[in-house]
């Protein structure tokens, strides 16, 4: 785990040692929007009725 207040190793060095990018360390995950959740629910309901449809036909 990367620690911000580590005096002997900078965040960049810690990320490099753990093989993760610095941008992913600083990035805070965003939740799904309400509209996106509603669309995913509609697709989930529709899929059992037409499992032969691919992603292009479903969206």
N, C-alpha and C positions, 0 to 999 in steps of 0.2 A: 504494500500500500504506500502511496506517495504521501509524504508529510510535508506540509508547507513550511513549517518552522524548524527545519533541520539545518543547523548551522554548517555542518561539514559537507552536505551534498545539496546542490541546488535542485529545484524542481525539474529542470531540464535534464540533469544527470540522472536523477531518480527515474524519470520517464524513460530515458534511453536504456538504463539497466533493466527495466521491466518490459522493454520492447513495446511501449505504448506511446502514442503521439501526445505532445504537450497540449494540443488543441482539444483532444478528447478528455484530458484531465480537467481543463478549465470549462468545458462544455457542460451546461446543466440540461438534463433531459426535459423536454417539453411534453406535456400531456396532450392527448388527442382532443381536438375540438369537438364540440357537441354535434355539429353537422357531420363530421367525419364518423363519429360513433353511430349516428343514426343511419348513415349510408352503409356502414359495415353490417349493421343489424339487418337492414333490408336485403343485402347480398346474402347474408347467412340464411335468411328465411327463404330466399329464392333458389338457392343452390340445390337443395334436396329434390325440388321439382324438375330441375333441368341440369343434372350432373354432367351431361355431355357438352355443355357450353364451356368455352374457354374464357380466359380473363377478358379478352376483347369483347366478347358477346355479353358478358356479365356486367361490364362497366359501360 
